[in-house]
């Protein structure tokens, strides 16, 4: 019995194997330096937004009333909810079918490592309460993911503190406390 081996699949696989071997080692020091630069840039830009005004946001009792950016922390990403400013300054038709508030809401899904950069990109007029964000866990996460969500929230709160943004933590449409 003669077994024939086709050489064609080997020739086709060889370039793919060589391409896969060209990865560069990760330079942790360069990555850390890049993250520090992003945080410093975000801190400088966000300092142009006034400090948080407690008399404006402490009386909010529902996430539906919250007008500053808010964060929903999930296992592998963070959703940033932004309510953009109404471009029409008049009160005529405000909140009606012609000018619904929902049309001004935007949701951005980001990698947690890009939180400082993403908050820095939000327009300054989308921060009516000052430098404060509401932060909450994802509501539909499975119970086994709660520990990871808690770690992600702590990392996000740490990043927020580094860039000078106050975190107002919420749990199921109830404020928990400010950090």
C-alpha positions in Angstrom: 0.0 0.0 0.0 1.5 3.3 -1.1 0.4 6.5 0.9 0.7 9.7 -1.0 1.1 12.9 0.9 0.1 16.1 -0.8 2.7 18.8 -0.3 0.3 21.6 -1.4 -1.4 22.1 2.0 2.1 22.4 3.7 3.2 25.1 1.2 -0.1 27.0 1.9 0.3 26.7 5.6 3.9 27.8 5.8 3.3 31.5 5.0 0.6 31.6 7.6 2.9 30.0 10.2 5.6 32.6 9.4 3.2 35.5 9.7 2.0 34.3 13.1 5.6 34.2 14.4 6.3 37.9 13.8 4.6 39.1 17.0 6.6 41.6 19.0 7.1 41.2 22.8 4.9 43.5 24.8 6.8 46.4 26.5 5.0 46.9 29.8 7.0 50.1 30.6 5.9 51.7 27.3 2.3 50.7 27.9 2.4 52.2 31.4 4.0 55.4 30.1 1.3 55.7 27.4 -1.5 55.1 30.0 0.0 57.8 32.3 0.1 60.3 29.3 -3.5 59.6 28.5 -4.6 60.1 32.1 -2.6 63.3 32.4 -4.1 64.6 29.2 -7.6 63.7 30.4 -7.0 65.3 33.8 -5.9 68.6 32.2 -8.8 68.7 29.7 -11.5 67.6 32.3 -10.2 70.3 34.7 -11.9 72.8 32.4 -15.3 71.4 33.5 -16.3 72.9 36.9 -16.1 70.8 40.1 -19.3 68.8 40.9 -22.2 70.7 42.4 -23.7 68.6 45.1 -26.8 70.7 45.4 -27.6 69.7 41.7 -27.0 66.0 41.7 -27.5 64.8 45.3 -31.3 65.4 45.0 -31.6 63.1 41.9 -33.5 60.0 43.0 -33.7 58.0 39.7 -31.3 57.3 36.9 -34.0 58.5 34.5 -33.5 62.0 35.9 -29.6 61.9 35.7 -28.3 64.3 33.0 -24.5 63.9 33.4 -22.6 61.0 31.8 -23.3 57.7 33.5 -21.3 54.4 33.3 -22.7 50.9 33.2 -19.9 48.5 34.0 -20.0 45.1 32.4 -17.6 42.1 32.4 -15.5 43.2 29.5 -16.7 46.7 28.6 -18.1 49.9 30.0 -21.2 51.5 28.5 -21.1 55.3 28.7 -24.5 57.0 28.5 -24.4 60.6 27.4 -27.2 63.1 27.2 -26.2 65.7 24.7 -27.3 69.3 25.1 -30.4 70.5 23.2 -29.2 72.6 20.3 -32.5 74.6 20.4 -32.4 77.1 23.3 -36.1 77.9 23.2 -38.7 76.0 25.3 -41.1 75.7 22.4 -41.8 72.1 21.7 -39.3 70.9 24.3 -39.8 67.2 25.3 -42.5 66.7 22.6 -42.5 64.5 19.6 -40.6 67.2 17.6 -37.8 67.4 20.2 -37.7 64.2 22.2 -35.0 63.8 24.9 -34.3 60.3 23.8 -33.0 61.6 20.5 -30.2 63.3 22.4 -29.1 60.2 24.3 -26.0 58.3 23.1 -24.5 55.1 24.3 -20.8 54.4 23.8 -19.4 50.9 24.5 -15.7 51.1 25.3 -12.9 49.0 26.6 -12.3 49.7 30.3 -8.7 50.7 29.5 -10.0 53.6 27.4 -12.2 55.1 30.1 -10.1 58.3 30.6 -9.8 59.0 26.9 -13.5 58.4 26.3 -14.7 60.7 29.1 -12.3 63.3 27.8 -14.0 63.2 24.4 -17.5 64.0 25.8 -18.4 67.6 25.1 -18.1 70.0 28.0 -21.7 71.0 27.8 -22.9 67.4 28.5 -21.7 67.9 32.2 -24.4 70.1 33.8 -23.6 68.9 37.3 -19.8 69.3 36.9 -17.2 66.6 37.0 -19.4 63.8 38.4 -20.6 60.5 36.7 -23.1 58.0 37.9 -21.7 54.4 37.9 -23.6 51.2 38.2 -23.2 47.4 37.6 -24.9 45.8 34.6 -28.3 44.7 35.7 -28.5 41.6 33.5 -25.2 40.0 34.5 -25.2 36.4 35.8 -24.6 35.9 39.5 -21.2 34.2 38.9 -20.0 37.4 37.2 -20.7 39.7 40.2 -17.2 39.4 41.6 -15.6 40.4 38.3 -18.1 43.3 37.9 -17.2 44.5 41.4 -13.5 44.5 40.5 -14.2 46.3 37.2 -16.2 49.0 39.1 -13.3 49.5 41.6 -10.9 49.9 38.7 -13.2 52.4 37.0 -13.6 54.3 40.2 -9.8 54.4 40.6 -9.4 55.7 37.1 -12.1 58.3 37.7 -10.3 59.5 40.8 -7.0 59.7 38.9 -8.6 62.1 36.3 -10.5 64.2 38.9 -14.0 62.9 38.2 -16.3 62.1 41.2 -18.1 58.7 41.1 -21.7 58.6 42.3 -22.3 54.9 42.7 -25.8 53.6 42.0 -27.4 50.2 42.7 -30.6 49.4 40.9 -31.9 52.9 40.4 -30.9 54.0 44.0 -27.9 56.1 44.8 -25.4 54.2 47.0 -22.9 56.9 47.7 -20.3 59.3 46.4 -16.6 58.3 46.1 
